[in-house]
């Protein structure tokens, strides 16, 4: 089954809307509470919650722009500090997932950055009870090697996502597997390969190799 660009754009938009619904909804609820609240202490708490929701929304948008979008303002190479900041914004505030950053390259190709970000997001989401998310990447000759390692008390990788990453699915893509489809497509376009650790492995690992050009 071949997914058309229009269909993929639709499922990707569904994913974005799903992930932004919670923090944006919290903003709306907070504003409604603030309008009806007159106690100074409670108003201060409402403002605190509004600030947290606004920050979460902004962090998600920054991440999605770099992971899914055209990344306007960047050339063919992207400063890896931008990727690190995007991942820290996505996971850093909830203290559920601790991020280990093992990327020494100052820049990486835009396609490699997108693969890294999408795999990191999938790995972090799989740590349902929190844990350690280690991210590594380096340029070796004419290709880029990316490794994502997720370890925690409970790891759940959706079977649809696993099948999409490994290329063993039927080709159908939903909002849930949109990031996996994008990562695999970019790797294949770069003439590389994408590997996923076995389902019974105690640690979840993704490995990707794609062209550096």
C-alpha positions in Angstrom: 0.0 0.0 0.0 1.4 3.4 -1.1 0.6 6.4 1.1 0.0 9.6 -0.9 1.6 12.9 0.3 -1.9 14.2 0.9 -2.9 11.2 3.1 0.4 11.5 5.1 -0.1 15.2 5.6 -3.6 14.4 7.0 -2.4 11.9 9.5 0.6 14.1 10.5 -1.8 17.0 11.2 -3.9 14.6 13.3 -0.9 13.7 15.3 0.0 17.4 15.9 -3.6 18.3 16.9 -3.7 15.3 19.3 -0.4 16.3 21.0 -1.3 20.0 21.3 -4.9 19.4 22.5 -3.9 18.8 26.1 -1.8 21.9 26.7 -4.0 24.2 24.7 -7.1 22.8 26.4 -5.4 23.5 29.7 -4.9 27.1 28.7 -8.5 27.5 27.8 -9.7 26.0 31.1 -7.2 28.1 33.0 -8.5 31.3 31.4 -12.1 30.3 32.3 -11.2 29.6 35.9 -9.2 32.9 36.1 -12.2 34.9 34.9 -14.4 33.5 37.7 -11.8 33.4 40.5 -11.4 36.4 42.9 -9.3 34.8 45.6 -5.7 36.2 45.2 -4.1 32.9 46.1 -6.2 31.0 43.7 -5.6 33.5 40.9 -1.9 33.2 41.4 -2.2 29.4 41.1 -4.3 29.8 37.9 -1.6 32.1 36.5 1.1 29.6 37.3 -0.9 26.8 35.6 -1.4 29.1 32.6 2.3 29.8 32.4 3.1 26.0 32.5 0.6 25.2 29.8 1.8 28.0 27.6 5.4 26.9 27.9 4.4 23.3 27.2 2.6 24.4 24.0 5.5 26.5 22.9 8.0 23.6 23.5 5.9 21.2 21.5 5.5 23.6 18.6 9.3 24.2 18.5 9.9 20.5 18.5 7.3 19.7 15.8 8.6 22.5 13.6 12.1 21.0 13.6 11.0 17.3 13.5 8.1 17.5 11.0 8.3 20.9 9.3 10.5 22.4 6.6 12.6 24.0 9.3 12.7 27.4 7.8 15.7 29.4 8.6 18.0 26.4 8.5 20.1 25.3 5.5 20.8 21.7 4.5 22.7 21.4 7.8 21.2 22.0 11.3 23.0 23.0 14.4 22.7 20.0 16.8 22.2 22.4 19.7 18.8 23.2 18.1 17.9 19.5 18.2 19.1 19.2 21.8 17.0 22.2 22.9 13.9 20.8 21.1 14.3 17.4 22.9 14.9 19.1 26.3 11.8 21.2 25.8 9.7 18.1 25.0 10.9 16.0 27.9 12.8 18.2 30.2 10.0 19.8 32.3 8.1 16.7 33.4 11.1 15.1 35.0 9.7 11.7 33.9 12.3 11.1 31.2 16.0 11.9 31.7 17.8 12.7 28.5 21.4 11.7 27.8 22.9 13.6 24.9 25.9 12.0 23.2 26.2 14.0 20.0 29.5 15.7 19.5 28.9 16.9 15.9 28.2 20.6 15.7 25.9 20.2 12.7 24.1 17.3 11.0 22.1 17.1 7.8 18.5 18.2 8.1 17.2 14.8 7.2 19.4 13.2 9.9 18.1 15.7 12.5 14.5 14.8 11.6 15.3 11.1 12.0 17.0 11.7 15.3 14.1 13.8 16.7 11.4 11.4 15.6 13.1 8.4 16.9 13.9 10.2 20.2 10.2 11.1 20.5 9.1 7.6 19.9 11.6 6.2 22.4 10.6 8.7 25.0 6.9 8.0 24.5 7.6 4.3 25.0 8.9 5.0 28.5 5.4 5.0 30.0 6.7 5.1 33.6 9.7 7.3 32.8 13.4 6.3 32.5 16.5 7.1 30.7 16.6 8.2 27.0 20.1 8.3 25.5 20.7 9.9 22.1 23.8 9.5 20.0 24.8 10.4 16.5 28.0 10.9 14.5 29.2 11.3 11.0 31.3 8.3 9.8 32.7 8.8 6.3 29.9 9.6 4.0 27.0 8.6 6.3 25.5 9.5 9.6 24.9 6.9 12.3 22.1 7.5 14.9 21.4 5.4 18.0 18.5 5.9 20.4 18.4 3.9 23.6 15.4 3.9 26.0 15.5 2.1 29.4 13.0 2.1 32.1 10.7 0.1 34.4 8.1 -0.3 31.8 8.6 0.1 28.0 5.7 -0.2 25.6 6.3 0.3 21.9 3.0 0.1 20.0 3.0 -2.8 17.5 1.9 -0.5 14.7 4.8 1.8 15.3 7.2 -1.2 15.5 5.9 -2.6 12.2 6.2 0.8 10.5 9.7 1.4 11.7 10.8 -2.1 10.6 9.0 -2.0 7.3 7.0 -5.1 8.2 3.5 -3.5 8.2 0.9 -3.3 5.5 1.9 0.3 4.6 -1.1 1.9 6.4 -0.2 4.9 8.5 -2.2 6.4 11.3 -1.6 9.5 13.4 0.0 7.1 16.0 2.6 5.8 13.5 3.1 9.1 11.5 6.5 9.8 13.1 7.7 6.3 12.5 6.7 6.5 8.9 8.5 9.8 8.5 11.7 8.5 10.1 11.8 5.3 8.0 11.0 7.2 4.8 13.9 9.7 5.4 16.3 6.8 6.2 15.4 5.0 3.0 15.6 8.2 0.9 19.1 8.6 2.3 20.0 5.2 1.1 20.3 3.8 4.6 18.7 1.3 6.9 16.7 1.4 10.2 16.8 -1.2 12.9 14.7 -1.8 16.0 15.5 -4.0 19.0 13.5 -7.2 19.5 10.2 -6.9 21.3 11.4 -9.1 24.2 14.5 -7.0 24.7 14.7 -5.3 28.2 16.0 -2.2 26.5 14.5 -0.4 23.5 17.0 0.6 20.8 16.8 2.2 17.4 19.7 2.3 15.0 19.7 4.3 11.8 22.3 4.8 9.1 21.7 7.4 6.3 23.7 9.4 3.8 25.5 12.5 5.2 24.9 14.5 2.0 
